[in-house]
């Protein structure tokens, strides 16, 4: 009689789904693992400054809900989200210029989940999705898992090119445009009101959905706010707006929200029921309590002031840290600066030498859905103090100088 144990041990193991096998890990996450040593000054991660979290205020909110309403806060809840939290988000969204009712919103486990729900509700394998080039990395992962064809739309220093969008949309017949129009990740660029209006017009004319991702909009520390794409004519009935508490309260709460037209929102609610039933009840209740009793706007003013100083420290020090001929921008908010080294430089190849000097950035190449720019790099300015940023730039200058010397010797 055959040995069942031996047969089981030699039986072939079924393969992973192709979409899972072909989707790689996030290079940013991989770099963060390599630079987790406390002595490393990392410009790599998009991590909010932890010393600026209102830990006391958030702790008091949790204490309140667990003391005053523990049975509700620790119980299952509705998929749509905590009514008090949705009301608070609706009020803040309306105050920022986009009329929003409580029922227009779905609370999500971070805005990342919101994009996953949209992908489930809207996309079939083989559909075409348009993205800015370069694009937010995790969005590319979501679209890879969905099995869609991602088509990049060219950008310039002002963001996505609406004329190119129109031409590509006419040719490719996409289902969805994914865009981060304000302080974009990875570039820090902000799309002008004129370009936003043009994007809305293209979407209406070409018949596509827009996923407008806005995790950074409340981190503006210079200039005037620009209206959401969702508010422009032509976009109202076809835009899903994604927001997050990660950058304005704390990312550990894992709280976001999705505002979408009724039919799409209902489909996303069903997708969420299948994914996780609902977002953490106690986290939602604590966030709602915090928004009811704390002054989030005053907190954000402090955060924006600190980030402005840190942006200045980074941008003002790049000339001495990067090779002559490098270019970079000066974002008016958000968390990121986009730098491009001179022609012939490879930011990925240079990174190991940089990390050996206890400093880090993220190479720009993985952010591209089209042909990558090997010389590009993303630097985040929010995690470290101005003094630490200046020290990090000194290390970067030494690392890049040594790397350039090694290249010359090899040549």
C-alpha positions as CSV (number, residue, x, y, z in Angstrom):
1,X,0.0,0.0,0.0
2,X,1.5,3.4,-0.9
3,X,2.8,5.5,2.0
4,X,0.3,8.3,2.3
5,X,2.7,10.5,4.2
6,X,5.3,10.2,1.4
7,X,2.7,10.9,-1.3
8,X,1.5,14.0,0.5
9,X,5.1,15.2,0.8
10,X,5.9,14.9,-2.9
11,X,2.6,16.2,-4.2
12,X,2.9,19.4,-6.2
13,X,1.9,22.6,-4.5
14,X,-0.7,24.7,-6.4
15,X,0.7,27.9,-7.8
16,X,-0.2,31.4,-6.7
17,X,-2.6,33.5,-8.7
18,X,-0.7,35.1,-11.6
19,X,-1.7,38.6,-10.4
20,X,-0.2,37.9,-7.0
21,X,3.0,36.3,-8.4
22,X,3.6,39.2,-10.7
23,X,3.1,42.0,-8.2
24,X,6.3,42.9,-6.4
25,X,6.9,44.3,-2.9
26,X,7.0,48.0,-2.6
27,X,10.6,49.3,-3.0
28,X,9.9,52.0,-0.5
29,X,8.9,49.4,2.1
30,X,12.0,47.4,1.3
31,X,14.2,50.5,1.7
32,X,12.6,51.3,5.0
33,X,13.5,47.8,6.3
34,X,17.1,48.4,5.3
35,X,17.3,51.9,6.9
36,X,15.5,51.0,10.2
37,X,18.7,51.5,12.2
38,X,18.2,54.6,14.5
39,X,21.5,56.2,13.3
40,X,20.2,56.4,9.7
41,X,18.8,59.8,8.7
42,X,16.3,58.7,6.2
43,X,14.6,60.9,3.5
44,X,13.1,57.7,2.1
45,X,9.8,57.1,4.0
46,X,6.7,59.2,3.8
47,X,6.4,59.0,7.6
48,X,4.7,61.9,9.5
49,X,6.8,63.4,12.3
50,X,5.8,61.3,15.4
51,X,6.8,64.0,17.9
52,X,4.0,66.1,16.4
53,X,1.2,63.6,17.0
54,X,-1.3,64.8,19.5
55,X,-0.9,61.7,21.5
56,X,-2.5,63.1,24.7
57,X,-5.5,64.3,22.8
58,X,-6.0,61.0,21.0
59,X,-5.4,59.0,24.2
60,X,-8.1,61.2,25.9
61,X,-10.5,60.4,23.1
62,X,-10.0,56.7,23.4
63,X,-10.3,56.9,27.2
64,X,-13.6,58.7,26.8
65,X,-15.2,56.2,24.4
66,X,-14.0,53.2,26.4
67,X,-15.3,54.7,29.6
68,X,-18.6,56.3,28.4
69,X,-19.7,53.8,25.7
70,X,-17.6,50.7,25.9
71,X,-20.3,48.3,24.7
72,X,-20.8,50.3,21.5
73,X,-17.1,51.1,20.9
74,X,-16.1,47.4,21.1
75,X,-19.0,46.0,19.2
76,X,-19.5,45.3,15.5
77,X,-20.7,48.3,13.5
78,X,-22.1,49.3,10.1
79,X,-20.0,48.9,7.0
80,X,-20.6,52.6,6.0
81,X,-18.9,53.9,9.1
82,X,-19.5,55.6,12.5
83,X,-22.3,58.2,11.9
84,X,-20.5,60.8,14.1
85,X,-17.3,60.4,12.2
86,X,-19.0,60.6,8.8
87,X,-20.8,63.8,9.9
88,X,-17.5,65.3,11.0
89,X,-15.8,64.5,7.7
90,X,-18.8,65.8,5.8
91,X,-18.6,69.1,7.7
92,X,-14.9,69.5,7.1
93,X,-15.2,68.6,3.4
94,X,-18.1,71.0,2.9
95,X,-16.1,73.7,4.7
96,X,-13.2,73.1,2.2
97,X,-15.5,73.9,-0.7
98,X,-17.2,70.6,-1.7
99,X,-20.7,70.2,-0.4
100,X,-20.9,66.8,1.2
101,X,-23.6,65.0,3.1
102,X,-23.0,62.3,5.7
103,X,-24.5,59.7,3.3
104,X,-22.0,60.6,0.6
105,X,-19.2,59.0,2.6
106,X,-17.8,55.6,3.4
107,X,-15.2,55.2,6.2
108,X,-12.3,53.1,5.1
109,X,-9.3,51.4,6.7
110,X,-7.0,54.1,5.4
111,X,-7.4,55.8,2.0
112,X,-5.4,52.9,0.6
113,X,-8.3,50.6,1.2
114,X,-10.6,53.1,-0.5
115,X,-8.6,52.7,-3.7
116,X,-8.7,48.9,-3.4
117,X,-12.5,49.1,-3.0
118,X,-12.8,51.3,-6.1
119,X,-10.6,48.8,-8.0
120,X,-13.0,46.0,-6.9
121,X,-16.1,48.0,-7.8
122,X,-15.0,49.4,-11.1
123,X,-12.3,47.3,-12.8
124,X,-12.3,44.1,-14.8
125,X,-9.1,42.3,-15.8
126,X,-7.9,43.8,-19.0
127,X,-9.4,47.2,-18.4
128,X,-7.2,50.3,-19.0
129,X,-6.3,52.6,-16.1
130,X,-4.5,55.9,-16.7
131,X,-2.0,57.1,-14.1
132,X,0.3,60.1,-13.7
133,X,3.9,59.2,-14.6
134,X,5.5,59.0,-12.1
135,X,2.7,57.6,-9.9
136,X,2.1,56.6,-6.2
137,X,3.7,53.2,-5.8
138,X,0.9,51.5,-3.9
139,X,-1.6,52.4,-6.5
140,X,0.5,50.6,-9.1
141,X,0.4,47.5,-6.8
142,X,-3.4,47.7,-6.5
143,X,-3.8,47.9,-10.2
144,X,-1.4,45.0,-10.8
145,X,-3.4,42.8,-8.4
146,X,-6.6,43.8,-10.3
147,X,-5.1,42.6,-13.6
148,X,-5.6,45.8,-15.5
149,X,-3.4,47.5,-18.1
150,X,-1.8,50.6,-16.7
151,X,-1.1,53.4,-19.2
152,X,1.1,56.3,-18.1
153,X,0.1,59.9,-18.8
154,X,3.1,62.3,-19.3
155,X,3.7,65.0,-16.6
156,X,5.8,68.1,-16.4
157,X,6.9,70.4,-13.6
158,X,3.2,71.5,-13.2
159,X,1.8,67.9,-13.0
160,X,-0.3,65.9,-15.4
161,X,-0.6,67.2,-19.0
162,X,-4.3,67.5,-19.9
163,X,-3.7,67.6,-23.6
164,X,-1.8,64.3,-23.4
165,X,-4.5,62.9,-21.2
166,X,-7.1,63.7,-23.8
167,X,-5.1,62.1,-26.6
168,X,-4.4,59.0,-24.7
169,X,-8.0,58.6,-23.4
170,X,-9.3,58.9,-27.0
171,X,-6.9,56.1,-28.1
172,X,-7.0,53.8,-25.1
173,X,-10.6,54.0,-24.0
174,X,-9.8,53.8,-20.3
175,X,-12.1,53.0,-17.4
176,X,-10.4,55.1,-14.8
177,X,-7.9,57.9,-14.2
178,X,-6.0,57.8,-10.9
179,X,-4.5,61.1,-9.8
180,X,-3.0,62.8,-6.8
181,X,-3.4,66.4,-7.8
182,X,-2.2,68.1,-4.6
183,X,1.4,67.7,-3.4
184,X,1.6,64.5,-5.3
185,X,3.5,61.5,-4.2
186,X,6.3,61.1,-5.3
187,X,6.9,64.5,-6.9
188,X,5.2,67.1,-4.5
189,X,3.6,68.8,-7.5
190,X,0.2,70.5,-7.4
191,X,-2.1,70.7,-10.4
192,X,-3.4,74.1,-11.2
193,X,-7.1,75.0,-11.2
194,X,-7.0,75.4,-15.0
195,X,-5.5,71.9,-15.5
196,X,-8.0,70.4,-13.0
197,X,-10.9,71.9,-15.0
198,X,-9.4,70.5,-18.2
199,X,-9.0,67.0,-16.5
200,X,-12.7,67.1,-15.5
201,X,-13.6,68.0,-19.1
202,X,-11.6,65.1,-20.5
203,X,-13.2,62.7,-18.1
204,X,-16.7,63.8,-19.1
205,X,-16.0,63.9,-22.8
206,X,-14.2,60.5,-22.9
207,X,-16.4,58.8,-20.4
208,X,-14.1,57.7,-17.7
209,X,-14.1,57.6,-13.9
210,X,-11.7,59.7,-11.8
211,X,-10.1,58.5,-8.5
212,X,-8.9,61.7,-6.9
213,X,-6.6,60.9,-4.0
214,X,-6.0,63.7,-1.5
215,X,-4.0,62.5,1.5
216,X,-1.9,65.7,1.7
217,X,-4.3,68.6,0.9
218,X,-4.5,69.9,4.4
219,X,-0.7,70.1,4.7
220,X,-0.4,73.3,2.6
221,X,1.9,75.8,4.2
222,X,2.2,78.3,1.3
223,X,-0.2,79.7,-1.3
224,X,-3.9,79.4,-1.7
225,X,-5.8,76.0,-1.8
226,X,-6.9,74.7,-5.2
227,X,-10.4,73.2,-5.5
228,X,-10.8,69.5,-5.8
229,X,-11.2,68.1,-9.3
230,X,-14.5,66.7,-8.0
231,X,-15.9,70.2,-7.8
232,X,-15.4,71.1,-11.4
233,X,-18.1,70.8,-14.1
234,X,-18.1,67.4,-15.7
235,X,-16.4,65.7,-12.8
236,X,-19.2,65.8,-10.2
237,X,-20.9,62.5,-11.3
238,X,-17.8,60.5,-12.1
239,X,-15.2,61.3,-9.3
240,X,-14.4,59.3,-6.2
241,X,-12.6,61.5,-3.7
242,X,-10.3,59.7,-1.3
243,X,-9.1,61.3,2.0
244,X,-7.1,60.1,5.0
245,X,-6.5,60.9,8.7
246,X,-3.0,59.4,8.5
247,X,-1.3,62.7,7.7
248,X,-3.4,65.0,9.8
249,X,-4.0,62.9,13.0
250,X,-1.9,59.7,13.0
251,X,-1.3,56.9,10.5
252,X,-1.6,54.2,13.2
253,X,-5.3,54.8,13.4
254,X,-5.7,53.5,9.8
255,X,-8.7,55.7,9.1
256,X,-9.7,57.1,5.7
257,X,-12.8,58.0,3.8
258,X,-14.3,57.7,0.3
259,X,-16.8,60.2,-1.2
260,X,-18.4,58.9,-4.3
261,X,-21.7,59.1,-6.4
262,X,-24.4,56.9,-4.9
263,X,-24.2,53.8,-7.2
264,X,-20.4,53.6,-6.9
265,X,-20.5,54.2,-3.2
266,X,-23.0,51.3,-2.7
267,X,-20.8,49.0,-4.7
268,X,-17.8,50.0,-2.6
269,X,-19.9,49.3,0.6
270,X,-20.5,45.8,-0.7
271,X,-16.8,45.3,-1.5
272,X,-15.9,46.5,2.0
273,X,-18.4,44.0,3.5
274,X,-16.5,41.3,1.7
275,X,-13.1,42.7,2.7
276,X,-13.4,43.4,6.4
277,X,-17.1,44.0,7.3
278,X,-16.2,47.5,8.7
279,X,-13.3,49.6,9.9
280,X,-12.3,49.4,13.6
281,X,-15.3,50.6,15.6
282,X,-13.2,51.9,18.5
283,X,-10.8,53.7,16.3
284,X,-13.7,55.4,14.5
285,X,-15.4,56.3,17.8
286,X,-12.2,57.8,19.2
287,X,-11.6,59.8,16.0
288,X,-15.1,61.2,16.1
289,X,-14.7,62.2,19.7
290,X,-11.3,63.8,19.0
291,X,-12.8,65.9,16.2
292,X,-15.7,66.9,18.5
293,X,-13.6,68.2,21.3
294,X,-10.1,68.9,20.0
295,X,-9.0,71.8,17.7
296,X,-7.7,69.9,14.7
297,X,-7.1,73.1,12.7
298,X,-4.9,74.5,15.5
299,X,-3.0,71.2,15.6
300,X,-2.6,71.3,11.8
301,X,-1.3,74.9,12.0
302,X,1.5,73.6,14.3
303,X,2.3,70.7,11.9
304,X,2.3,72.9,8.9
305,X,4.7,75.4,10.6
306,X,7.1,72.6,11.5
307,X,6.9,71.1,8.0
308,X,7.6,74.4,6.4
309,X,10.8,74.7,8.3
310,X,11.8,71.2,7.4
311,X,11.0,71.8,3.7
312,X,13.2,74.9,3.8
313,X,16.1,73.0,5.4
314,X,16.0,70.3,2.8
315,X,15.5,72.4,-0.3
316,X,18.0,75.1,0.8
317,X,20.6,72.5,1.4
318,X,20.3,70.4,-1.8
319,X,22.6,72.6,-3.8
320,X,25.5,71.7,-1.6
321,X,24.5,68.0,-1.3
322,X,23.7,67.0,-4.9
323,X,26.0,67.0,-8.0
324,X,26.2,70.1,-10.0
325,X,23.5,70.2,-12.7
326,X,20.9,68.5,-10.5
327,X,17.3,69.8,-10.4
328,X,14.6,69.8,-7.7
329,X,11.3,71.5,-6.9
330,X,10.1,73.5,-4.0
331,X,6.6,72.2,-3.0
332,X,4.1,74.4,-1.3
333,X,3.0,71.7,1.0
334,X,2.9,67.9,1.5
335,X,5.8,65.8,2.3
336,X,8.1,65.3,-0.7
337,X,10.7,66.9,-2.9
338,X,11.5,65.4,-6.3
339,X,15.1,65.7,-7.4
340,X,16.8,64.7,-10.7
341,X,20.5,64.1,-10.8
342,X,22.5,65.0,-13.9
343,X,22.3,62.8,-17.0
344,X,24.3,59.6,-16.6
345,X,23.6,59.3,-12.9
346,X,21.7,56.3,-11.6
347,X,20.0,56.9,-8.2
348,X,19.3,53.2,-7.7
349,X,22.9,52.2,-8.3
350,X,24.2,55.0,-6.0
351,X,21.9,54.0,-3.1
352,X,24.0,51.3,-1.4
353,X,26.9,53.8,-1.0
354,X,24.5,56.4,0.3
355,X,23.1,53.9,2.9
356,X,26.6,53.0,4.0
357,X,26.9,56.7,5.1
358,X,23.8,56.3,7.2
359,X,21.5,58.4,5.0
360,X,18.9,57.3,2.5
361,X,16.4,58.4,-0.2
362,X,14.1,56.5,-2.5
363,X,15.2,56.1,-6.1
364,X,12.6,57.5,-8.5
365,X,12.6,54.7,-11.1
366,X,10.0,52.4,-9.4
367,X,7.4,55.2,-9.4
368,X,7.2,55.2,-13.2
369,X,4.6,53.2,-15.1
370,X,6.4,54.0,-18.3
371,X,10.1,54.2,-19.1
372,X,11.8,55.2,-15.8
373,X,14.1,58.2,-15.2
374,X,17.1,56.5,-13.5
375,X,18.4,59.8,-12.3
376,X,15.3,60.7,-10.3
377,X,14.9,60.4,-6.5
378,X,12.2,61.2,-3.9
379,X,13.2,62.9,-0.7
380,X,10.8,63.3,2.3
381,X,11.4,66.3,4.5
382,X,8.9,65.8,7.3
383,X,10.3,63.0,9.6
384,X,13.4,64.8,10.8
385,X,14.2,68.1,12.5
386,X,15.9,70.8,10.5
387,X,19.2,70.1,12.3
388,X,18.9,66.4,11.4
389,X,18.1,67.3,7.8
390,X,21.2,69.4,7.5
391,X,23.3,66.5,9.0
392,X,21.7,64.1,6.6
393,X,22.5,66.4,3.6
394,X,26.1,66.5,4.8
395,X,26.3,62.7,4.8
396,X,24.6,62.6,1.4
397,X,27.2,65.0,-0.1
398,X,30.0,62.9,1.2
399,X,28.3,59.7,0.0
400,X,27.7,61.0,-3.5
401,X,31.1,62.5,-3.7
402,X,32.7,59.1,-2.9
403,X,30.4,57.4,-5.3
404,X,31.3,59.8,-8.1
405,X,35.0,59.2,-7.3
406,X,34.5,55.5,-7.6
407,X,32.7,55.9,-10.9
408,X,35.6,58.0,-12.3
409,X,38.2,55.4,-11.1
410,X,36.2,52.6,-12.7
411,X,35.9,54.5,-15.9
